[in-house]
C-alpha cells in the first residue's frame, strides 16, 4: 500500500513532541538522582512502571483485541522491549545514579544516538559516512572528558566510575530499544495502547529484581516528598517522555529521533545545577561542546546527491 510506504510529512504536533522528548527524558535523571538514597533503585523502577501501566490500562482495554494479538504473536519482542527500555534503562540507570552525577549520566546517555547509527550499520546494512564517523569520534571524546573529569592522566591509572559504565550500557540498550520500535509488527500498533503494553512489560520484567531488593532491605517510599518524586517520574519521565520518543521514532525514524538526545546535556545540567545543587565544572562545558557537536555532525540528515 503506497500510503504505508510513504508516510506523510511531519506536522507541527510531531515536531512539538520531538522537541519535548529530551525535556522529559532529562527530568528522569533529575528525579532519579533526587530520590537516590531514599528509595531503592530497582524498587523505584518497579513502582515507576507499575504506576504507568495502571494509568495507561484504559488504552489496553480499549484496544484489547489488538493488544492480545500482539502479545501472543510477539511475546519475546514484547518482553525484550520491556527489558531494554524499562528494565535496563530504569533500574540499572537508577542504580548508576547512586554512583555518578546526573550531569555525567546525561552526557553519557546521549551517546545512545551514536549506537543507533552503529546498529543500523551492523544489522540493517546502512552505510556510515565519513561525517558520521567523525561525529562519533568527537562525541566519544566528549564522553571521555566527562568520565575522566577533565584529567587525561586518569587513563594511565585506569580508574573510572562503575556508574558511568552502567549508564553507557543503558545507552546501548536504549539504542536497541529504538531500533526494535521500527519493527513492522510494532509499528502496526496504535501509539497509546503500544506504550501501555510496554509499560506493562516493564513492570513484569522488573518484578524479580524489585522484590529481591525489597527482601534484602531495600528502601521503600514513606514520605510525601518521596511519593511526589515518584509521581514526577511516572508522569513526566515515563508517560510523557516515552510517548514523545515513541511517536518521534514512528514519524521520523530511529536515527532522526535519536537526535533529540543531544538536546539533553544542556537541559539536564542546567536542571541539576538548579534543582540538585550540583556544581557546573569546566569538564562539563568541554563535554557539552564535544558531545553535542559530534552528535549534530553524526546524526544531521544527509544531503541527497545525484
TAWO-V305508 format. One record per helix or strand of 3 or more residues. SS is the DSSP state (H for helix, E for strand). FROM is the first residue (numbers start at 1). LEN is the number of residues. Records with the same first field share a line. If there is no record, write none. Layout:
SS->FROM-LEN / FROM-LEN
//
This chain:
H->2-4 / 12-24 / 41-22 / 64-10 / 75-22 / 102-8 / 112-13 / 130-18 / 154-4 / 162-19 / 184-4 / 191-25 / 224-29 / 254-23 / 282-18
//
